[in-house]
């Protein structure tokens, strides 16, 4: 069956389509209903089904004779450590740690916060919680104490799991200090902290509260899996909210497992025994879905990488991992490759490694500029697939689906709607727009399995944030358009649209032009306040390594002319500032809203996700010098 036929089937008959997909995972009790509504009138998938996600990820494969296959390969260039786990070994480790949690009173429905770096214990902890039917909430390692406290108060965990520290290239992050401060700030009392001591940093223990991870394992009894309802929560993952309070995205067990399996088969075309690498972090949704759950449910080997795309030790780090583990499918954010391209513009380091095992390179997490996509295509000689999704969805909503049919790649597009998603472009009044008209991306209900069914203990906010803006639709908050071939182009968040003298213009379109300049490694265009025109766009660029400083003025002029030619004088693009770096989150997203606030001299609260606070001061000097 080709893509179009399968997609049409999924939209015309969603219940029969997703019933067929549900039969591809191993249920203890198959669902009584495929699609229903709960007491709040919200859609739920697979009510009445019984399963266990840890069982699907581990026990199922061992029981089916694949216990000796590699499940997880841990590679840490920052600590010079490597460790491999077979499915049998990972099952034993998870069962034992589940026994530790069970002995400390954790049972089905309890919540546990995980604040760990990219080490095997983090994945073991997630799967151990799932094994017991406990709800885990992973908080990105390095989040500030206040952000941790907010999540503690919302999730109300019985236990917090952490490590003594994390390593980032040339600095150590004291996790335990952050945890101690966060617990002190939180109103909710956490009685037990289980601490994993790492060799390079030993943390002090608080008597009566803190317990040593390794010591607890010595006396632990392995725990078996607990059957849970399909609609029971698997995890909470917090994402930023407009009010400042993060939103607790809930993922259920049944819809999540079905969507993970479906996505590996049909989107990533990654199969049992193949090697899958998501170069992300377990603190983000990509890490949850595609470092932990999807690869293991599918029976793949997953790579857990504690390093960076550059400086661990150089811009050839990714190519080394692909060669060493014979990676078949890779997934990372475009910003990782922009960093590599900045250090190694011609991709010379890749020639030192054999990456022939790689079938596909997937990109997501932010818009991929055409320049980076084409650079990667030329370098790798394989399909480079830009796709789009959100923390809320948990898996792709727009993507080429090579597991069904590999469609032509259109640079700048996230391709077509994934099966199960009726995605439409609407105007501000909720009317559907024609091809090539820019509007708001909205998804007709019901959403596909695996998407958030609700927010943690906040149904009103879920309805207000996602369902009320366009009744009958899920509001994505992203803008874009669809072309005559059904390909979607994401132009950015709705608030990235600026109003220049009455003209609504996309800063993303301008970024696309700026990024195409051969000397530009990375860029951002933001709209700043202007007394005459309301807003005007300003370009911030980071130049490639080796660009002569004498050429800076010429490059600035060229960029202004390029935007003027591509978009027209109406864009009023007249200012380009050259920076050493741009402010980003640790996941690589450029903080355009913060940049805009600095330029407009407005108050702002730097997000806890920011990679380095000092860049904000650098930016202020550039803007006002």
Buried (B, 14 or more C-beta within 10 A) or exposed (E): EEBEEBBEBBBEEBEEBBBBBBEEBBBEEBBEBBBBEEEEEBBBBBBBBBBBBBBBBBBBBBEEEBBEBBBBBBBBBBBEBEEBBBBBBBBBBBBBBBBBBBEBEBEEEBBBBBBBBBBBBBBBBBBBBBBBBBBBBBBBBBBBBBBBBBBBEBBBBBBBBBBBBBBBEEEBBEBBBBBBBBBEBBEEEBEBBBBBBBEEBEBEBBEEBBBEBEEBEEEBEBBBBBBBBBBBBBBBBBBBBEEEBBBBBBBBBBBBBBBBBBBBBBBBBBBEEBBBBBBBBBBBBBBBBBBBBBBBBBBBBBBBBBBBBBBBEBBBBBBBBBBBBBBBBBBBBBBBBBBBBBBBBEBEBBEEBEBEBBBBBBBBBBBBBBBBBBBBBEBBEBBBBBBBBBBBBBBBBBBBBBBBBBBEBBBBBBBBBBBBBBBBBBEEEBEEBEEEEBBBBBBBBBBBBBBBBBBBEBBEBBBEBBBEBBEEBBBBBBBBBBEEEBBBBBBBBBBBBBEBEEBEBBBBBBBBBBBBBEBBBBBBBBBBEBEEBBBBBBBBBBBBEEBEEEEBEEBBEBBBEBBBEBBEEEBBBEBBBBBEBBBBBBBBBBBBBBBBBBBBEEEBEEBBBBBEEEBBEBBEEBBEE
